[in-house]
Amino acid sequence: MIRSSEAILSVPVPDDDYTALVNVMAVLYAIRERSQTADEMFEPLWKIIELLQAYDVEFSEETHIALQVCILS
């Protein structure tokens, strides 16, 4: 889904191309809908991370990047 969304969003939309505009809007709508689900799905994980950080547990930059990749995919 990410690759197809990137492909649709990376193409410039000409002023008179209604179909391309509708495709871009559909992708943006799907992203908005999915972001709510992803936020809810990963909320317990973020709470665990916040708790661990309260006890001075450090996470590497690679761990933070991996978490972001999981959320975006």
C-alpha positions in Angstrom: 0.0 0.0 0.0 2.8 2.4 0.8 4.5 2.0 -2.5 1.3 2.4 -4.5 0.4 5.5 -2.4 3.9 7.0 -3.0 3.5 6.4 -6.7 0.2 8.1 -6.9 1.2 11.0 -4.7 4.5 11.6 -6.5 2.9 12.3 -9.9 2.0 15.9 -10.5 -1.8 16.5 -11.0 -2.5 18.6 -14.0 -5.3 21.2 -13.5 -7.7 19.5 -15.9 -7.1 15.9 -14.8 -10.1 15.1 -12.6 -9.3 11.4 -12.4 -5.8 12.0 -11.1 -7.2 14.4 -8.5 -9.7 11.8 -7.3 -6.9 9.2 -7.0 -4.8 11.5 -4.9 -7.8 12.4 -2.7 -8.6 8.7 -2.2 -5.0 8.0 -1.1 -5.1 10.9 1.3 -8.4 9.6 2.8 -7.0 6.1 3.2 -3.9 7.4 4.9 -6.1 9.4 7.3 -8.2 6.4 8.1 -5.3 4.1 8.6 -3.4 6.6 10.8 -6.2 6.4 13.4 -6.0 2.6 13.4 -2.2 2.6 13.6 -2.2 5.1 16.5 -4.6 2.9 18.5 -2.7 -0.2 17.7 0.7 1.2 18.8 -0.6 3.1 21.8 0.2 0.3 24.3 3.7 0.1 22.9 4.3 3.8 23.3 3.1 3.6 26.9 5.6 0.9 27.6 8.4 2.9 26.0 7.4 6.0 28.1 7.4 3.9 31.3 10.9 2.5 30.5 12.2 5.9 29.7 10.9 7.1 33.1 13.2 4.5 34.6 16.1 5.9 32.4 16.1 3.1 29.9 17.6 4.5 26.7 16.7 3.4 23.2 19.0 3.7 20.3 18.2 5.8 17.2 17.9 2.5 15.3 15.1 1.4 17.6 13.2 4.6 17.1 13.6 4.3 13.4 12.4 0.7 13.4 9.3 1.8 15.4 8.5 4.5 12.9 8.9 2.1 10.0 6.5 -0.3 11.8 3.9 2.4 12.2 4.2 3.6 8.6 3.9 0.2 7.0 
